[in-house]
């Protein structure tokens, strides 16, 4: 199945599923956290802060494009 050729069919199915959902995708995306907790025994404080800083910036950018 070629995604480009079936774009209309995919959109129709997506809308059908959206109607059945209790919580729409947009709401889930908005509520999804921009940072994650990394235990200190896995990563030191500096690496954790750096990782979360990058993750947070990327997450916010992507959320703006999606919503």
N, C-alpha and C positions, 0 to 999 in steps of 0.2 A: 504494500500500500504506500503510495507516494503522498507524503504529508501536504505538499503544495497542491496537488491535484484534488485532494479531499479536504481542503481547508473548510469549506462550507459545511460538509458533513460533520467534521470534528467540532465546529462551533455549535452546531445544532445539538449534538450529543452533550457537549459541555453545558449548554443552557438547560437541557433536560435534567442533568445531574445537579446543577445549581438550585433548581426549584425543589429538589428533594432534600437538600441539605438543611440542617437546623441552623448552622452557622456558615455564612458565605466565606469564600476564600479571602476576600478583601479584609474581612473582620479578623480572620486568623492571622493574616500577614501583618496587620496593624498591631495586633497584640503580641506577636512573636518578639522575644527579647533581642536587643542588639548586641548583647554581651553574653558570654558563657562563663561559668565557674570552672576554673582549672585548679585542682588540689595542689597545695604547695609541694607535696612530695613528687609531683609530676613535672612541675615547672616552677622556677624561682619567681619572685615578685616582679622583677624587671621584664622578664619574658612574657609573663602573664599580662602585665599592663600593656606591653607592646602589641601582643596578639589581640587583646580586646580593643585596643585603639584602632587597629587596622580593621578588625571585624565590624566594629561599630560604624566606622565611616562607610565601609562597603554596604553594610546592611541598610543604612539610612538612604544611600544613593539608590539602591535597588528598590527599596520600598517606594520611593518617589516615582520611579519609572513604572512600577507595577500598578500603583493606585491612582 
